[in-house]
Amino acid sequence: MKNKSVLLITIILVILLAPRCSKDDLVLDQDYVTVSDLMKYCSKASCYKPVEWNGKEVKVKGHIHNYMLDNKKEKYWLIDIRNSNYIEIYVDSSCIDTIFNKITSSNNIMNMCYITGTLKSFEMETMFKCTVGCEILLHSADDIYFENKY
């Protein structure tokens, strides 16, 4: 009888606590989130309404996509290599060359890239649907670093 009571209490606790473990409640500026989690979080916003996370600081991790190094050095793709989700990273015009040099000298497909920047929202409209997307603005070379995790 005692084992059944313990089992029942355990099941009730799991049911009550499980919803609080949701990834919907990302804390964008405390720990580095994956590109996929960030994209999922941002896509839940509604079109034609103000977006609560627009202009907020975010910390995100992924890999710089080598083939998307823009010739103008203004834009990069940060990719989640597990599923190919990506987010565009734009660079403030005051530090384009510094960041480009840091990326090209540090980037390796095996290196994890950590970025701190400002989230910007935009709306993508098709014939029958509107979705909200996000991109990140980098402000300085101190906002990006690489670490070999493998």
DSSP file (Angstrom, degrees, kcal/mol; ACC not computed):
  #  RESIDUE AA STRUCTURE BP1 BP2  ACC     N-H-->O    O-->H-N    N-H-->O    O-->H-N    TCO  KAPPA ALPHA  PHI   PSI    X-CA   Y-CA   Z-CA
    1    1 A M     >        0   0    0      0, 0.0     4,-1.8     0, 0.0     5,-0.1   0.000 360.0 360.0 360.0 -39.3    0.0    0.0    0.0
    2    2 A K  H  >  +     0   0    0      1,-0.2     4,-2.1     2,-0.2     5,-0.2   0.890 360.0  53.1 -64.3 -39.4    2.8    2.4    0.9
    3    3 A N  H  > S+     0   0    0      1,-0.2     4,-2.3     2,-0.2    -1,-0.2   0.868 107.2  51.9 -63.6 -37.7    4.5    1.8   -2.6
    4    4 A K  H  > S+     0   0    0      2,-0.2     4,-2.4     1,-0.2    -1,-0.2   0.883 109.0  50.3 -66.7 -38.5    1.2    2.7   -4.3
    5    5 A S  H  X S+     0   0    0     -4,-1.8     4,-2.5     2,-0.2    -2,-0.2   0.914 111.4  47.6 -65.8 -43.1    1.0    5.9   -2.4
    6    6 A V  H  X S+     0   0    0     -4,-2.1     4,-2.3     2,-0.2    -2,-0.2   0.908 112.9  49.4 -64.0 -42.0    4.5    6.9   -3.3
    7    7 A L  H  X S+     0   0    0     -4,-2.3     4,-2.3     2,-0.2    -2,-0.2   0.911 111.1  49.3 -63.9 -43.1    3.9    6.1   -6.9
    8    8 A L  H  X S+     0   0    0     -4,-2.4     4,-2.3     2,-0.2    -2,-0.2   0.918 111.7  48.1 -62.5 -45.6    0.7    8.1   -7.0
    9    9 A I  H  X S+     0   0    0     -4,-2.5     4,-2.4     1,-0.2    -1,-0.2   0.903 111.4  51.2 -62.4 -41.5    2.4   11.1   -5.4
   10   10 A T  H  X S+     0   0    0     -4,-2.3     4,-2.3     2,-0.2    -2,-0.2   0.921 110.3  48.3 -62.3 -45.1    5.3   10.8   -7.8
   11   11 A I  H  X S+     0   0    0     -4,-2.3     4,-2.2     1,-0.2    -2,-0.2   0.908 111.5  50.0 -63.3 -42.7    2.9   10.7  -10.8
   12   12 A I  H  X S+     0   0    0     -4,-2.3     4,-2.3     1,-0.2    -1,-0.2   0.914 110.8  49.6 -63.2 -42.9    1.0   13.8   -9.6
   13   13 A L  H  X S+     0   0    0     -4,-2.4     4,-2.5     2,-0.2     5,-0.2   0.907 110.1  50.5 -63.1 -41.9    4.2   15.7   -9.0
   14   14 A V  H  X S+     0   0    0     -4,-2.3     4,-2.1     1,-0.2    -1,-0.2   0.917 111.7  48.1 -62.0 -43.5    5.4   14.9  -12.6
   15   15 A I  H  < S+     0   0    0     -4,-2.2    -1,-0.2     1,-0.2    -2,-0.2   0.898 115.4  44.6 -64.5 -40.8    2.1   16.0  -14.1
   16   16 A L  H  < S+     0   0    0     -4,-2.3     4,-0.2    -5,-0.2    -2,-0.2   0.852 120.0  39.1 -73.4 -34.7    2.1   19.3  -12.1
   17   17 A L  H >< S+     0   0    0     -4,-2.5     3,-1.1    -5,-0.2     4,-0.4   0.722  96.0  79.0 -90.5 -22.7    5.8   20.2  -12.7
   18   18 A A  G >< S+     0   0    0     -4,-2.1     3,-1.8     1,-0.3    -1,-0.2   0.873  87.2  57.0 -58.1 -42.8    6.2   19.1  -16.3
   19   19 A P  G >  S+     0   0    0      0, 0.0     3,-0.9     0, 0.0    -1,-0.3   0.774  99.5  61.9 -62.2 -22.9    4.5   22.2  -17.9
   20   20 A R  G <  S+     0   0    0     -3,-1.1    -2,-0.2     1,-0.2    -3,-0.1   0.575  91.6  66.8 -78.6  -8.4    7.0   24.4  -16.1
   21   21 A C  G <  S+     0   0    0     -3,-1.8    -1,-0.2    -4,-0.4     2,-0.1   0.111  74.5 136.9 -95.4  20.8    9.9   22.8  -18.0
   22   22 A S    X   -     0   0    0     -3,-0.9     3,-0.8     1,-0.1    -4,-0.0  -0.396  56.6-141.5 -74.0 144.0    8.7   24.3  -21.3
   23   23 A K  T 3  S+     0   0    0      1,-0.2     3,-0.5    -2,-0.1    -1,-0.1   0.508  90.5  86.0 -78.9  -4.9   11.2   25.8  -23.7
   24   24 A D  T 3  S+     0   0    0      1,-0.3     2,-0.7    16,-0.0    -1,-0.2   0.758  80.3  63.8 -65.8 -22.9    8.6   28.5  -24.5
   25   25 A D  S <  S+     0   0    0     -3,-0.8    -1,-0.3     2,-0.1     2,-0.1  -0.382  74.5 168.0-100.0  54.4    9.9   30.5  -21.6
   26   26 A L        -     0   0    0     -2,-0.7     2,-0.8    -3,-0.5     3,-0.1  -0.418  33.6-141.0 -67.4 140.8   13.4   31.1  -22.9
   27   27 A V    >>  -     0   0    0      1,-0.1     3,-1.1    -2,-0.1     4,-0.9  -0.902  19.2-165.2-101.6 103.3   15.5   33.6  -21.0
   28   28 A L  T 34 S+     0   0    0     -2,-0.8    31,-2.3     1,-0.2     5,-0.2   0.749  76.6  39.5 -69.0 -28.7   17.2   35.3  -23.9
   29   29 A D  T 34 S+     0   0    0     29,-0.2    -1,-0.2     1,-0.1    29,-0.1   0.289 106.3  61.3-109.4  12.0   19.9   37.2  -22.2
   30   30 A Q  T <4 S+     0   0    0     -3,-1.1     2,-0.3     1,-0.3    -2,-0.1   0.851 108.4  12.6-103.8 -45.5   21.1   34.8  -19.5
   31   31 A D  S  < S-     0   0    0     -4,-0.9     2,-0.4    28,-0.1    28,-0.4  -0.934  85.9 -93.5-132.8 155.7   22.4   31.7  -21.1
   32   32 A Y        -     0   0    0     -2,-0.3    28,-0.3    -3,-0.1     2,-0.2  -0.551  42.7-160.9 -72.5 121.4   23.3   30.8  -24.7
   33   33 A V  E     -a   60   0A   0     26,-2.4    28,-2.6    -2,-0.4     2,-0.1  -0.636  22.4-103.3 -97.5 159.3   20.3   29.3  -26.5
   34   34 A T  E  >  -a   61   0A   0     -2,-0.2     4,-2.2    26,-0.2     5,-0.2  -0.403  26.9-115.2 -77.9 160.0   20.5   27.2  -29.7
   35   35 A V  H  > S+     0   0    0     26,-0.9     4,-2.7     1,-0.2     5,-0.2   0.916 116.4  52.6 -58.8 -44.7   19.6   28.6  -33.0
   36   36 A S  H  > S+     0   0    0      1,-0.2     4,-2.3     2,-0.2    -1,-0.2   0.916 109.3  47.7 -60.8 -45.2   16.7   26.1  -33.3
   37   37 A D  H  > S+     0   0    0      1,-0.2     4,-2.2     2,-0.2    -1,-0.2   0.895 113.1  49.1 -64.1 -39.1   15.2   27.1  -29.9
   38   38 A L  H  X S+     0   0    0     -4,-2.2     4,-2.7     2,-0.2     5,-0.2   0.923 111.2  48.7 -65.7 -44.2   15.5   30.8  -30.7
   39   39 A M  H  X S+     0   0    0     -4,-2.7     4,-2.1     2,-0.2    -2,-0.2   0.904 112.1  48.8 -63.8 -41.2   13.8   30.4  -34.1
   40   40 A K  H  < S+     0   0    0     -4,-2.3     4,-0.5    -5,-0.2    -1,-0.2   0.921 112.8  48.7 -63.1 -43.6   11.0   28.4  -32.5
   41   41 A Y  H >< S+     0   0    0     -4,-2.2     3,-1.0     1,-0.2    -2,-0.2   0.925 113.8  45.4 -62.2 -46.4   10.5   31.0  -29.8
   42   42 A C  H >< S+     0   0    0     -4,-2.7     3,-1.6     1,-0.2    -1,-0.2   0.837 103.7  62.9 -69.2 -33.2   10.5   33.9  -32.3
   43   43 A S  T 3< S+     0   0    0     -4,-2.1    89,-0.3     1,-0.3    -1,-0.2   0.604  87.8  72.6 -71.8  -9.3    8.1   32.2  -34.7
   44   44 A K  T <  S+     0   0    0     -3,-1.0    -1,-0.3    -4,-0.5    -2,-0.2   0.580  75.9 103.8 -80.1  -8.8    5.3   32.1  -32.1
   45   45 A A  S <  S-     0   0    0     -3,-1.6    87,-0.5    87,-0.2     2,-0.3  -0.368  73.4-120.1 -72.4 154.4    4.8   35.9  -32.4
   46   46 A S    >   -     0   0    0      4,-0.2     3,-0.8    85,-0.1    85,-0.1  -0.726  23.5-113.9 -97.1 144.1    1.8   37.2  -34.4
   47   47 A C  T 3  S+     0   0    0     -2,-0.3    -1,-0.1    83,-0.3    85,-0.1  -0.325  95.3  25.8 -69.4 156.6    2.1   39.4  -37.4
   48   48 A Y  T 3  S+     0   0    0      1,-0.2    -1,-0.2    -2,-0.0    75,-0.0   0.632 105.0  94.5  65.8  17.0    0.8   43.0  -37.4
   49   49 A K  S <  S-     0   0    0     -3,-0.8    -1,-0.2     0, 0.0     2,-0.0  -0.955  87.3 -90.9-132.2 153.1    1.4   43.3  -33.6
   50   50 A P        -     0   0    0      0, 0.0     2,-0.5     0, 0.0    -4,-0.2  -0.370  40.1-132.3 -61.3 142.5    4.3   44.6  -31.6
   51   51 A V    >   -     0   0    0      1,-0.1     3,-1.1    -6,-0.1    70,-0.1  -0.873   4.0-147.3-102.6 125.9    6.8   41.9  -30.7
   52   52 A E  T 3  S+     0   0    0     -2,-0.5    -1,-0.1     1,-0.3     0, 0.0   0.773  96.2  48.2 -64.3 -28.0    7.8   41.8  -27.1
   53   53 A W  T >  S+     0   0    0      2,-0.1     3,-2.1   -11,-0.1    66,-0.3   0.511  78.8 120.7 -93.4  -4.5   11.4   40.5  -27.8
   54   54 A N  T <  S+     0   0    0     -3,-1.1    66,-0.2     1,-0.3     3,-0.1  -0.419  84.9  11.9 -63.0 126.6   12.2   43.1  -30.5
   55   55 A G  T 3  S+     0   0    0     64,-3.2    -1,-0.3     1,-0.3     2,-0.2   0.420  99.2 129.9  86.3  -0.8   15.2   45.1  -29.5
   56   56 A K    <   -     0   0    0     -3,-2.1    63,-2.8    63,-0.2    -1,-0.3  -0.506  64.1-105.0 -85.3 154.5   16.1   42.8  -26.6
   57   57 A E  E     - B   0 118A   0     61,-0.2     2,-0.3    -2,-0.2    61,-0.2  -0.557  40.4-173.0 -76.4 142.3   19.5   41.3  -26.0
   58   58 A V  E     - B   0 117A   0     59,-2.7    59,-2.2    -2,-0.2     2,-0.5  -0.984  19.8-151.1-137.1 147.5   20.0   37.6  -26.9
   59   59 A K  E     + B   0 116A   0    -31,-2.3   -26,-2.4   -28,-0.4     2,-0.3  -0.986  28.2 169.8-117.0 122.8   22.7   35.1  -26.4
   60   60 A V  E     -aB  33 115A   0     55,-2.5    55,-2.8    -2,-0.5     2,-0.4  -0.959  18.5-154.7-136.8 150.2   22.8   32.4  -29.1
   61   61 A K  E     +aB  34 114A   0    -28,-2.6   -26,-0.9    -2,-0.3     2,-0.3  -0.948  34.6 108.1-128.1 148.6   25.2   29.6  -30.1
   62   62 A G  E     - B   0 113A   0     51,-2.1    51,-3.9    -2,-0.4     2,-0.4  -0.926  61.7 -68.3 178.9-158.2   25.7   27.8  -33.3
   63   63 A H  E     -C   79   0A   0     16,-2.5    16,-3.3    -2,-0.3     2,-0.4  -0.970  40.3-117.0-122.9 137.3   28.2   27.5  -36.2
   64   64 A I  E     -C   78   0A   0     -2,-0.4     2,-0.7    47,-0.3    14,-0.2  -0.581  32.0-125.2 -69.8 128.2   29.1   30.2  -38.8
   65   65 A H    >   -     0   0    0     12,-2.5     3,-1.7    -2,-0.4    12,-0.4  -0.678  16.9-152.2 -78.5 113.3   28.1   28.8  -42.2
   66   66 A N  G >  S+     0   0    0     -2,-0.7     3,-0.9     1,-0.3    -1,-0.2   0.797  90.3  54.4 -59.1 -32.1   31.3   29.1  -44.2
   67   67 A Y  G 3  S+     0   0    0      1,-0.2    -1,-0.3    -3,-0.1    -2,-0.1   0.525 100.0  61.7 -84.7  -3.8   29.5   29.5  -47.5
   68   68 A M  G <   +     0   0    0     -3,-1.7     2,-1.1     9,-0.1    -1,-0.2   0.003  62.0 133.2-110.6  28.5   27.4   32.4  -46.4
   69   69 A L    <   -     0   0    0     -3,-0.9     7,-0.2     7,-0.1    -3,-0.0  -0.710  58.9-131.8 -77.7 105.2   30.2   34.8  -45.7
   70   70 A D    >   -     0   0    0      5,-1.6     3,-1.8    -2,-1.1    -2,-0.1  -0.295   2.9-131.8 -62.9 136.4   28.8   37.9  -47.4
   71   71 A N  T 3  S+     0   0    0      1,-0.3    -1,-0.1     2,-0.1    -2,-0.0   0.805 110.9  52.5 -59.9 -29.3   31.2   39.6  -49.8
   72   72 A K  T 3  S-     0   0    0      3,-0.1    -1,-0.3     1,-0.0    -2,-0.1   0.517 106.9-132.0 -84.3  -4.5   30.2   42.9  -48.2
   73   73 A K  S <  S+     0   0    0     -3,-1.8    27,-0.1     2,-0.2    -2,-0.1   0.648  77.2 111.1  66.5  17.5   31.0   41.4  -44.8
   74   74 A E  S    S+     0   0    0      1,-0.2    17,-2.0    16,-0.1     2,-0.4   0.653  71.3  37.9 -95.2 -17.4   27.6   42.7  -43.4
   75   75 A K  E     + D   0  90A   0     15,-0.2    -5,-1.6    -7,-0.1     2,-0.3  -0.994  55.6 174.5-144.5 141.2   25.8   39.5  -42.9
   76   76 A Y  E     - D   0  89A   0     13,-2.4    13,-3.4    -2,-0.4     2,-0.5  -0.919  27.5-122.9-136.6 162.3   26.5   35.9  -41.8
   77   77 A W  E     - D   0  88A   0    -12,-0.4   -12,-2.5    -2,-0.3     2,-0.6  -0.947  13.6-158.7-107.6 128.8   24.4   32.8  -41.1
   78   78 A L  E     -CD  64  87A   0      9,-2.7     9,-2.1    -2,-0.5     2,-0.3  -0.947  24.8-165.5-101.9 121.6   24.6   31.2  -37.7
   79   79 A I  E     -CD  63  86A   0    -16,-3.3   -16,-2.5    -2,-0.6     2,-0.8  -0.821  28.2-136.8-118.5 146.5   23.5   27.6  -38.2
   80   80 A D  E >>> - D   0  85A   0      5,-3.2     4,-2.2    -2,-0.3     3,-1.4  -0.895  20.0-159.2 -95.1 107.4   22.4   24.7  -36.0
   81   81 A I  T 345S+     0   0    0     -2,-0.8    -1,-0.1     1,-0.3     5,-0.0   0.614  82.6  70.5 -70.5 -10.0   24.3   21.8  -37.6
   82   82 A R  T 345S-     0   0    0      1,-0.1    -1,-0.3     3,-0.1    -3,-0.0   0.831 126.1  -0.1 -72.0 -30.9   21.9   19.3  -36.0
   83   83 A N  T <45S-     0   0    0     -3,-1.4    -2,-0.2     2,-0.2    -1,-0.1   0.322  95.9-110.7-144.2   7.1   19.0   20.3  -38.3
   84   84 A S  T  <5 +     0   0    0     -4,-2.2     2,-0.2     1,-0.2    -3,-0.2   0.595  62.0 150.8  68.8  14.0   20.2   23.1  -40.6
   85   85 A N  E   < -D   80   0A   0     -5,-0.6    -5,-3.2    -6,-0.0     2,-0.3  -0.527  23.7-176.4 -68.8 144.8   18.1   25.8  -39.0
   86   86 A Y  E     -D   79   0A   0     -7,-0.2     2,-0.4    -2,-0.2    -7,-0.2  -0.958  23.7-154.4-142.8 161.1   19.8   29.2  -39.3
   87   87 A I  E     -D   78   0A   0     -9,-2.1    -9,-2.7    -2,-0.3     2,-0.4  -0.988  28.0-117.2-132.4 143.7   19.5   32.8  -38.3
   88   88 A E  E     -D   77   0A   0     46,-0.5    48,-2.2    -2,-0.4     2,-0.5  -0.656  23.2-156.2 -83.5 135.1   21.0   35.8  -40.1
   89   89 A I  E     -De  76 136A   0    -13,-3.4   -13,-2.4    -2,-0.4     2,-0.3  -0.957   7.8-163.5-112.1 120.7   23.5   37.8  -38.2
   90   90 A Y  E     -De  75 137A   0     46,-3.4    48,-3.2    -2,-0.5     2,-0.4  -0.789  10.7-137.8-104.8 150.2   24.0   41.4  -39.3
   91   91 A V  E     - e   0 138A   0    -17,-2.0    48,-0.2    -2,-0.3     5,-0.1  -0.900  19.7-112.9-114.2 133.2   27.0   43.5  -38.3
   92   92 A D    >   -     0   0    0     46,-2.4     3,-2.0    -2,-0.4     4,-0.2  -0.369  30.1-123.2 -58.5 137.0   26.9   47.2  -37.2
   93   93 A S  G >  S+     0   0    0      1,-0.3     3,-0.7     2,-0.2     4,-0.2   0.717 105.5  67.3 -61.4 -21.4   28.7   49.3  -39.8
   94   94 A S  G 3  S+     0   0    0      1,-0.2    -1,-0.3     2,-0.1     4,-0.1   0.648 112.9  28.3 -74.4 -13.3   31.2   50.6  -37.3
   95   95 A C  G <> S+     0   0    0     -3,-2.0     4,-2.3    43,-0.2     5,-0.3   0.091  78.4 121.3-135.8  25.6   32.9   47.2  -36.8
   96   96 A I  H <> S+     0   0    0     -3,-0.7     4,-2.6     1,-0.2     5,-0.2   0.939  80.7  43.0 -58.2 -51.9   32.4   45.3  -40.0
   97   97 A D  H  > S+     0   0    0     -4,-0.2     4,-2.6     1,-0.2     5,-0.2   0.897 113.1  52.1 -66.0 -40.4   36.1   44.7  -40.8
   98   98 A T  H  > S+     0   0    0      1,-0.2     4,-2.0     2,-0.2    -1,-0.2   0.925 114.1  42.4 -61.5 -45.6   37.0   43.8  -37.2
   99   99 A I  H  X S+     0   0    0     -4,-2.3     4,-2.7     2,-0.2     5,-0.2   0.910 112.8  52.7 -69.9 -41.4   34.3   41.2  -36.9
  100  100 A F  H  X S+     0   0    0     -4,-2.6     4,-2.7    -5,-0.3     5,-0.2   0.928 111.2  47.5 -59.7 -44.1   35.0   39.8  -40.4
  101  101 A N  H  X S+     0   0    0     -4,-2.6     4,-2.0     1,-0.2    -1,-0.2   0.890 111.6  50.7 -63.3 -39.5   38.7   39.4  -39.5
  102  102 A K  H  X S+     0   0    0     -4,-2.0     4,-1.6    -5,-0.2     5,-0.2   0.913 113.2  45.6 -64.7 -42.4   37.7   37.7  -36.2
  103  103 A I  H  X S+     0   0    0     -4,-2.7     4,-2.8     1,-0.2    -2,-0.2   0.942 114.6  45.8 -67.0 -47.7   35.4   35.3  -38.0
  104  104 A T  H  < S+     0   0    0     -4,-2.7    -1,-0.2     1,-0.2    -2,-0.2   0.821 117.4  44.0 -69.6 -29.0   37.8   34.4  -40.8
  105  105 A S  H  < S+     0   0    0     -4,-2.0    -1,-0.2    -5,-0.2    -2,-0.2   0.758 125.7  31.5 -84.4 -23.7   40.7   33.9  -38.5
  106  106 A S  H  < S+     0   0    0     -4,-1.6    -2,-0.2    -5,-0.2    -3,-0.2   0.666  90.4 109.1-105.4 -20.5   38.8   32.0  -35.8
  107  107 A N     <  +     0   0    0     -4,-2.8     2,-0.3    -5,-0.2     5,-0.1  -0.375  30.8 157.4 -74.6 135.0   36.2   30.1  -37.7
  108  108 A N    >   -     0   0    0      3,-0.2     3,-2.3    -2,-0.1   -44,-0.2  -0.969  50.5-118.6-147.0 140.7   36.4   26.3  -38.1
  109  109 A I  T 3  S+     0   0    0     -2,-0.3    -2,-0.0     1,-0.3    -1,-0.0   0.759 116.7  52.4 -55.9 -23.8   33.5   24.0  -38.9
  110  110 A M  T 3  S+     0   0    0      2,-0.1    39,-0.8   -47,-0.0     2,-0.4   0.594  90.2  96.5 -87.4 -11.4   34.2   22.3  -35.5
  111  111 A N  E <  S- F   0 148A   0     -3,-2.3     2,-0.4    37,-0.2   -47,-0.3  -0.644  70.6-135.0 -85.9 132.9   34.2   25.5  -33.5
  112  112 A M  E     - F   0 147A   0     35,-3.0    35,-2.4    -2,-0.4     2,-0.5  -0.698  19.7-144.1 -80.9 134.9   31.0   26.6  -31.7
  113  113 A C  E     -BF  62 146A   0    -51,-3.9   -51,-2.1    -2,-0.4     2,-0.5  -0.879   9.6-160.7-104.6 131.1   30.3   30.3  -32.1
  114  114 A Y  E     -BF  61 145A   0     31,-3.1    31,-2.0    -2,-0.5     2,-0.4  -0.954  12.5-175.2-114.4 126.2   28.8   32.3  -29.3
  115  115 A I  E     -BF  60 144A   0    -55,-2.8   -55,-2.5    -2,-0.5     2,-0.5  -0.962  17.2-167.6-127.4 137.4   27.1   35.6  -30.1
  116  116 A T  E     +B   59   0A   0     27,-2.5    23,-0.4    -2,-0.4     2,-0.3  -0.994  37.5 128.3-118.1 123.6   25.5   38.3  -28.0
  117  117 A G  E     -B   58   0A   0    -59,-2.2   -59,-2.7    -2,-0.5     2,-0.5  -0.848  57.0 -75.7-156.3-170.1   23.4   40.7  -30.0
  118  118 A T  E     -BG  57 137A   0     19,-2.1    19,-2.3    -2,-0.3     2,-0.3  -0.892  40.5-129.7-106.6 128.1   20.1   42.6  -30.4
  119  119 A L  E     - G   0 136A   0    -63,-2.8   -64,-3.2    -2,-0.5     2,-0.4  -0.558  22.8-170.3 -76.5 136.9   17.1   40.7  -31.7
  120  120 A K  E     - G   0 135A   0     15,-2.7    15,-2.1    -2,-0.3     2,-0.3  -0.993  10.0-145.4-126.4 136.3   15.2   42.4  -34.6
  121  121 A S  E     + G   0 134A   0     -2,-0.4     2,-0.3    13,-0.2    13,-0.2  -0.679  18.1 175.4 -99.4 154.9   11.9   41.2  -35.8
  122  122 A F  E     - G   0 133A   0     11,-1.9    11,-3.2    -2,-0.3     2,-0.4  -0.978  25.4-123.6-150.5 157.7   10.5   41.2  -39.4
  123  123 A E  E     - G   0 132A   0     -2,-0.3     2,-0.6     9,-0.2     9,-0.2  -0.875  14.1-159.1-107.7 135.9    7.4   39.9  -41.1
  124  124 A M  E     - G   0 131A   0      7,-3.1     7,-2.2    -2,-0.4     2,-0.4  -0.955  13.6-166.1-114.0 115.2    7.4   37.5  -44.0
  125  125 A E  E     + G   0 130A   0     -2,-0.6     5,-0.2     5,-0.2     2,-0.2  -0.858  11.0 175.1-106.6 135.8    4.3   37.5  -46.0
  126  126 A T        -     0   0    0      3,-3.0    -2,-0.0    -2,-0.4     0, 0.0  -0.537  55.2 -77.2-115.4-170.5    3.2   34.9  -48.6
  127  127 A M  S    S+     0   0    0      1,-0.2     3,-0.1    -2,-0.2    -2,-0.0   0.882 125.3   9.6 -59.7 -38.8    0.0   34.8  -50.5
  128  128 A F  S    S+     0   0    0      1,-0.1     2,-0.3     0, 0.0    -1,-0.2   0.385 122.8  52.0-124.4   2.9   -2.0   33.4  -47.6
  129  129 A K        -     0   0    0      2,-0.0    -3,-3.0     0, 0.0     2,-0.4  -0.990  51.0-159.1-146.9 148.0    0.2   33.5  -44.5
  130  130 A C  E     - G   0 125A   0     -2,-0.3     2,-0.3    -5,-0.2   -83,-0.3  -0.998  16.2-179.0-126.7 132.4    2.3   35.9  -42.5
  131  131 A T  E     - G   0 124A   0     -7,-2.2    -7,-3.1    -2,-0.4     2,-0.5  -0.940  24.2-125.3-128.5 154.0    5.0   34.7  -40.1
  132  132 A V  E     - G   0 123A   0    -87,-0.5     2,-0.2   -89,-0.3    -9,-0.2  -0.836  29.4-176.8 -99.0 132.3    7.3   36.6  -37.9
  133  133 A G  E     - G   0 122A   0    -11,-3.2   -11,-1.9    -2,-0.5     2,-0.3  -0.703  10.4-143.3-118.2 174.0   11.1   36.0  -38.2
  134  134 A C  E     - G   0 121A   0     -2,-0.2   -46,-0.5   -13,-0.2     2,-0.3  -0.971  12.7-177.1-139.7 156.0   14.1   37.3  -36.3
  135  135 A E  E     - G   0 120A   0    -15,-2.1   -15,-2.7    -2,-0.3     2,-0.4  -0.917  22.8-124.2-141.7 166.4   17.6   38.3  -37.0
  136  136 A I  E     -eG  89 119A   0    -48,-2.2   -46,-3.4    -2,-0.3     2,-0.5  -0.938   9.4-149.8-121.7 138.6   20.5   39.5  -34.8
  137  137 A L  E     -eG  90 118A   0    -19,-2.3   -19,-2.1    -2,-0.4     2,-0.4  -0.930  11.7-150.5-106.6 125.0   22.5   42.7  -34.9
  138  138 A L  E     -e   91   0A   0    -48,-3.2   -46,-2.4    -2,-0.5   -43,-0.2  -0.775  10.7-173.4 -92.0 137.7   26.1   42.5  -33.6
  139  139 A H        +     0   0    0    -23,-0.4     2,-0.3    -2,-0.4    -1,-0.1   0.693  62.5   2.5-105.4 -23.9   27.5   45.7  -32.2
  140  140 A S  S >  S-     0   0    0      1,-0.1     3,-1.6   -42,-0.0    -1,-0.3  -0.981  70.0-104.2-157.3 166.1   31.2   44.9  -31.6
  141  141 A A  G >  S+     0   0    0     -2,-0.3     3,-1.1     1,-0.3    -1,-0.1   0.712 114.9  68.2 -67.8 -19.8   33.8   42.2  -32.0
  142  142 A D  G 3  S+     0   0    0      1,-0.2    -1,-0.3     3,-0.0   -43,-0.0   0.647  87.2  69.4 -71.7 -13.9   33.5   41.5  -28.2
  143  143 A D  G <  S+     0   0    0     -3,-1.6   -27,-2.5   -28,-0.1     2,-0.4   0.361  97.0  56.5 -87.0   5.8   30.1   40.1  -28.9
  144  144 A I  E <   +F  115   0A   0     -3,-1.1     2,-0.3   -29,-0.2   -29,-0.2  -0.998  58.0 159.3-139.8 134.7   31.3   37.1  -30.7
  145  145 A Y  E     -F  114   0A   0    -31,-2.0   -31,-3.1    -2,-0.4     2,-0.3  -0.987  24.9-135.9-149.8 161.5   33.7   34.3  -29.8
  146  146 A F  E     -F  113   0A   0     -2,-0.3     2,-0.3   -33,-0.2   -33,-0.2  -0.876  15.0-176.1-119.2 147.9   34.6   30.8  -30.8
  147  147 A E  E     -F  112   0A   0    -35,-2.4   -35,-3.0    -2,-0.3     2,-0.8  -0.986  27.0-128.7-144.6 133.1   35.3   27.7  -28.7
  148  148 A N  E     +F  111   0A   0     -2,-0.3   -37,-0.2   -37,-0.2   -38,-0.0  -0.727  29.9 172.7 -83.4 111.0   36.3   24.3  -29.9
  149  149 A K              0   0    0     -2,-0.8    -1,-0.2   -39,-0.8   -38,-0.1   0.452 360.0 360.0 -95.7  -3.4   33.8   21.9  -28.2
  150  150 A Y              0   0    0    -40,-0.3    -1,-0.2   -38,-0.0   -39,-0.1   0.432 360.0 360.0-115.3 360.0   34.9   18.7  -29.9
